[in-house]
Amino acid sequence: MAEALSIIEALGFLRSQQNERSALTLLALLDLKPDTPWSQAKNPLRGITPMMDFFREYYGKEYKPNTRETVRRQTVHQFFEVGLIQANPDQPDRPINSPKAVYQVEQGALALLRTFGTPEWDQALRTYLTTHVLHFNGKRLSGPYK
């Protein structure tokens, strides 16, 4: 989990997103169990409740069902806003607030995250930050770089 937190910090997320919930969400979205190396990260489609099930099953962290909206609004939404993840890539017309909403790590982000812990990480991170995320006066803006 410490590695996931360092990635969240390296990506420039605000301190309010640098927390256990965000780290667990990133790990769930990458299907990274405690002993899975970053190089084997995946990008399954996963909804909020299945993410929370993943937290509990693999990291022993249980969040009450009423915190589902907290995970969605205070973590998943921020990951989506900067283009780290996609919403409903399997059915783009599905409403984002649908109970069937699913999320998936964006391909460029997946490629980056698979380099974590390798000699390629620093350069891959620099490249990702300049090609995939908008910045303006040091502040992060919504959406991926176009």
Kinemage of the C-alpha trace (Angstrom):
@kinemage 1
@onewidth
@group {chain A} dominant
@subgroup {mainchain}
@vectorlist {calphas} color= white
{ca met a 1} P 0.000 0.000 0.000
{ca ala a 2} L 2.930 2.357 0.665
{ca glu a 3} L 3.998 2.004 -2.961
{ca ala a 4} L 0.513 2.941 -4.174
{ca leu a 5} L 0.611 6.020 -1.942
{ca ser a 6} L 3.978 7.060 -3.358
{ca ile a 7} L 2.564 6.713 -6.887
{ca ile a 8} L -0.451 8.861 -6.005
{ca glu a 9} L 1.930 11.506 -4.664
{ca ala a 10} L 4.221 11.242 -7.728
{ca leu a 11} L 1.204 11.771 -9.995
{ca gly a 12} L 0.585 15.072 -8.237
{ca phe a 13} L -2.668 14.334 -6.468
{ca leu a 14} L -3.589 16.714 -3.666
{ca arg a 15} L -2.880 15.720 -0.056
{ca ser a 16} L -6.586 15.018 0.409
{ca gln a 17} L -6.254 12.148 -2.107
{ca gln a 18} L -3.008 10.832 -0.606
{ca asn a 19} L -4.669 8.377 1.763
{ca glu a 20} L -5.367 4.709 2.374
{ca arg a 21} L -8.696 4.790 0.514
{ca ser a 22} L -7.051 6.148 -2.649
{ca ala a 23} L -4.191 3.641 -2.410
{ca leu a 24} L -6.628 0.751 -2.012
{ca thr a 25} L -8.720 2.035 -4.915
{ca leu a 26} L -5.669 2.186 -7.169
{ca leu a 27} L -4.642 -1.332 -6.141
{ca ala a 28} L -8.173 -2.651 -6.780
{ca leu a 29} L -8.351 -0.981 -10.193
{ca leu a 30} L -5.028 -2.630 -11.091
{ca asp a 31} L -6.030 -5.990 -9.582
{ca leu a 32} L -2.818 -5.874 -7.524
{ca lys a 33} L -2.905 -8.263 -4.608
{ca pro a 34} L -0.273 -7.883 -1.849
{ca asp a 35} L 2.331 -10.118 -3.513
{ca thr a 36} L 1.620 -9.180 -7.140
{ca pro a 37} L 4.421 -7.162 -8.762
{ca trp a 38} L 3.562 -3.870 -10.451
{ca ser a 39} L 4.728 -5.301 -13.765
{ca gln a 40} L 1.695 -7.618 -13.638
{ca ala a 41} L -0.870 -4.856 -13.113
{ca lys a 42} L -4.106 -5.347 -15.044
{ca asn a 43} L -7.000 -3.063 -15.842
{ca pro a 44} L -10.227 -4.970 -15.219
{ca leu a 45} L -13.594 -3.271 -15.306
{ca arg a 46} L -14.562 -2.762 -11.684
{ca gly a 47} L -17.444 -1.037 -9.928
{ca ile a 48} L -17.289 0.655 -6.533
{ca thr a 49} L -18.740 -2.255 -4.529
{ca pro a 50} L -16.374 -4.793 -6.142
{ca met a 51} L -13.491 -2.405 -5.341
{ca met a 52} L -14.555 -2.344 -1.710
{ca asp a 53} L -14.821 -6.150 -1.741
{ca phe a 54} L -11.228 -6.231 -3.073
{ca phe a 55} L -10.051 -3.959 -0.211
{ca arg a 56} L -11.543 -6.360 2.317
{ca glu a 57} L -10.534 -9.636 0.674
{ca tyr a 58} L -6.922 -8.824 -0.159
{ca tyr a 59} L -5.947 -6.025 2.241
{ca gly a 60} L -8.196 -6.704 5.229
{ca lys a 61} L -9.683 -3.203 5.057
{ca glu a 62} L -13.423 -3.153 5.496
{ca tyr a 63} L -15.371 -0.043 4.647
{ca lys a 64} L -19.026 0.161 5.611
{ca pro a 65} L -21.504 0.045 2.701
{ca asn a 66} L -22.514 3.665 3.361
{ca thr a 67} L -18.960 4.779 2.456
{ca arg a 68} L -19.472 3.696 -1.161
{ca glu a 69} L -20.270 7.293 -2.158
{ca thr a 70} L -17.152 8.522 -0.361
{ca val a 71} L -15.009 6.164 -2.441
{ca arg a 72} L -16.773 7.298 -5.613
{ca arg a 73} L -16.796 11.051 -4.955
{ca gln a 74} L -13.524 11.541 -3.092
{ca thr a 75} L -11.267 9.091 -4.924
{ca val a 76} L -12.684 7.601 -8.119
{ca his a 77} L -13.976 10.976 -9.308
{ca gln a 78} L -10.499 12.539 -8.924
{ca phe a 79} L -8.840 9.623 -10.737
{ca phe a 80} L -11.375 10.083 -13.553
{ca glu a 81} L -10.982 13.870 -13.713
{ca val a 82} L -7.247 13.651 -14.474
{ca gly a 83} L -7.654 10.813 -16.962
{ca leu a 84} L -6.041 8.099 -14.827
{ca ile a 85} L -9.158 5.974 -15.238
{ca gln a 86} L -12.079 5.736 -17.652
{ca ala a 87} L -15.728 5.431 -16.723
{ca asn a 88} L -17.887 2.822 -18.429
{ca pro a 89} L -15.532 2.034 -21.327
{ca asp a 90} L -17.667 -1.035 -22.036
{ca gln a 91} L -20.814 1.087 -22.455
{ca pro a 92} L -19.976 4.805 -22.784
{ca asp a 93} L -23.646 5.863 -22.784
{ca arg a 94} L -24.222 4.335 -19.318
{ca pro a 95} L -24.807 7.172 -16.825
{ca ile a 96} L -21.860 7.778 -14.507
{ca asn a 97} L -24.219 7.609 -11.518
{ca ser a 98} L -25.687 4.254 -12.581
{ca pro a 99} L -25.390 1.447 -10.019
{ca lys a 100} L -23.866 -0.543 -12.895
{ca ala a 101} L -21.086 2.027 -13.485
{ca val a 102} L -17.622 0.509 -13.882
{ca tyr a 103} L -14.157 1.998 -14.085
{ca gln a 104} L -10.932 0.947 -15.750
{ca val a 105} L -7.364 2.235 -15.652
{ca glu a 106} L -6.537 4.101 -18.870
{ca gln a 107} L -4.032 2.298 -21.147
{ca gly a 108} L -1.297 4.943 -20.871
{ca ala a 109} L -1.603 4.937 -17.089
{ca leu a 110} L -1.454 1.135 -17.046
{ca ala a 111} L 1.751 1.165 -19.099
{ca leu a 112} L 3.250 3.730 -16.704
{ca leu a 113} L 2.243 1.881 -13.544
{ca arg a 114} L 3.741 -1.360 -14.824
{ca thr a 115} L 7.144 0.380 -14.778
{ca phe a 116} L 6.944 1.266 -11.072
{ca gly a 117} L 9.987 -0.029 -9.209
{ca thr a 118} L 12.055 -0.372 -12.377
{ca pro a 119} L 14.821 1.833 -13.782
{ca glu a 120} L 12.301 3.043 -16.398
{ca trp a 121} L 9.887 4.527 -13.834
{ca asp a 122} L 11.320 8.062 -13.544
{ca gln a 123} L 11.434 8.683 -17.292
{ca ala a 124} L 8.066 6.996 -17.852
{ca leu a 125} L 6.528 9.203 -15.138
{ca arg a 126} L 7.963 12.398 -16.664
{ca thr a 127} L 6.661 11.397 -20.093
{ca tyr a 128} L 3.232 10.452 -18.738
{ca leu a 129} L 2.835 13.711 -16.844
{ca thr a 130} L 3.640 15.779 -19.930
{ca thr a 131} L 1.535 13.778 -22.382
{ca his a 132} L -1.464 12.509 -20.433
{ca val a 133} L -2.387 15.115 -17.826
{ca leu a 134} L -3.151 18.823 -18.202
{ca his a 135} L -1.317 21.290 -15.986
{ca phe a 136} L -1.864 25.024 -15.732
{ca asn a 137} L 0.165 27.273 -13.427
{ca gly a 138} L 1.069 24.227 -11.358
{ca lys a 139} L -2.558 23.233 -10.884
{ca arg a 140} L -4.056 20.084 -12.316
{ca leu a 141} L -7.016 20.559 -14.645
{ca ser a 142} L -9.701 18.088 -15.616
{ca gly a 143} L -9.143 15.487 -18.290
{ca pro a 144} L -6.298 13.918 -20.178
{ca tyr a 145} L -3.902 15.944 -22.274
{ca lys a 146} L -5.047 16.238 -25.915
